[in-house]
């Protein structure tokens, strides 16, 4: 041994020398462990094997010095030196070795892990040792064993108790492997990444643990969000908000309450948070739940924080809904940016008429103000408002409302502004008539006739109303204003009402003379007037009406026929007229007319008159007619009268024969009636010797006195 020691001192580095010396020390138990740890030149593998049977501990020292990891682990396993193996593995920091020893196939894994947890890591103060060990356990997927390991390191008083990453790892491992331990860890530990850990807990459905983390680290907003969104317990959220009294917490709670439909509670929470940011949602929710009292409180708070038009607008409407009209008036009288007109319209639509009146008055919307006052029954004020608005639509609305309420005086005041618009007149009239207010409507139109803007429609409609409801006034109205009415329209109304005199009057003014005459003849007892009839009939276009008029007069006024015929003479077909009277055997009735038109020397007229003279035995008139008017059938008349019982007519017959150069017949007829003077004259005029000789022959048989008398008269 001295020799070997001497060679070592000489600086001999030969492994065999050092191996030999090591064996001597081991066998002699001459502080071999020190030599094995300090000597750098012996062969660890050789010495390790040498020591395995003699002293396994020394074998481990030798193997450890030479990094003979597998041999070391084997020796430790065979000799139950797990504490030594654990310490070596922690110090060695070799992931490969850790993978080897933590292999599930390793039957010695459990005792080795126990020693790592209980001894090896407790003894180390090197963070890298701990980190490598933890990574090895994680790589081997040993969560429960890792929890034991970390509990030993973190929960017990060690150098690494406050290590953030280790605390994070312990909690996260428990989240995945044993959630029942998480609450304990987050309670006992203080140096972990709370927000991240809490979010991971939420992801793993550990809501109570997440809440506890946020609460412990005073992350109140996130804490209440957990209660609201995950635990879904608004009562606990409310208790938490009251305990921490954090505005952001109240805001989160308020939004959740609003979403759940607890509008009143949500508004209370928003007010406690002094948060107006969600005013749109609050307004909508309160509106849907009719929570206007609470909305007022919220909007009063919000208005202090934010000057938004919608906030002030909704506050005004909320005042109206809860009938706080004094507050409403005070608000709108002060500077504001509320949309007063819009709120007024909403109040009107929801029948909040008192509020609407205040609002419309504020913005001087007199049209809507008048409409609102109508609903409030303040008709006089409504009329004043309509006058300021000066809108036809407003006048109509107020007028109709007054009619419905029986306020006809004010209705008339409004109506005067409506009737001057022709397009609006029909609707107004229909409104009155549909409710049976006929006389009131007539009074309205009568009052409107004197207006400067009175138009034809007013006069026309009043005439129609008279025809329906007050016929006594219609004639007077037409006589005054016939030139300003729509005559065709009034004509139809008068005809429907059977107002025949008025109908004739209108036909006359409208120059429909034919219809006027027909109407007078159809209804003579009601509308016939002689002067009017004679005046109008001369203007008719259809001459046939002349003959109908003759028939009409013959039936109703026969004694006035000649007057009518005198008027009709210029356009009358006298042949037809006389023929008509002959047909009805009334020619004598119109003798003055026939005489008056004989100057036309019309054959029919002449023959008609001649017949009348014959019937009346008026031979003087007949002789005069024959002498003055020769257009008739002379021979027929002569033949008719040659057998007349009166000699004068037979004499006229002889005269007619003479006028037609029938001398022989004329002389013969005179001879029969002993009219020798006439016979002599006719014979002389004939210049026919035969007739004269025949007359002379006759004279021998006749009395001398007759002939002498005739001759003297002739001379």
Buried (B, 14 or more C-beta within 10 A) or exposed (E): EEEBEEBBEEEEEEBEBBBBBBBBBBEEEEEBBEBBEEBEBBBBEBBBBBBBEBBBBBBBBBBBBBEBBEBBBBBBBEBEBBBBBBBBBBBBBBEEBBEBBBEEEEEBBEBBBBBBBBBBBBBBEEEEBBBBBBBBBEEBEBBEBBBBBBBBBBBEEBEBBEBEBBBBBBBBBBBEBEBEBBBBBBEEBEBBBBEEBBBBBBEBEBBBBBBBBBBBBEBBBBBBBBBBEBBEBBEBBBEBBEEBEBBBBBBBBBBBBBEEEBBBBBBBBBBBBEBBBBBEBBBEBBBEBEBBBBBBBBBBBBBEEEEBEBBBBBBBBBBBBBEBBEBBBEBBEEEBEBBBBBBBBBBBEEEBBBBBBBBBBBBEBBBBBBBBBBBEEBBEBBBBBBBBBEBBEBBBBBBBBBBEEEBBEBBBBBBBBBBBBBEBBEEBBEBBBEEEBBEBBBBBBBBBBEEEEBBBBBBBBBBBBBBBBBBEBBBEBBEEBBEBBBBEBBBBBBBEBEBBBBBBBBBBBBEBBBBBBBBBBEBBEBBBEEEBBBEBBEEBEEEEBBBBBBEBBBEEBEEEBBBBBBBBBEEBBBBBBBBBBBEEEBBEBBBEBBBBBBEBEBBBBBBBBBBBBBEEEBBEBBBEBBEEBEBBBBBEBBBBBBEBEEEBBBBBBBBBBBBEEBBBBBBBBBBEBBBBBBBBBBBBBBEBEEBBEBBEEBBEEBEEEBBEBBEEEEE
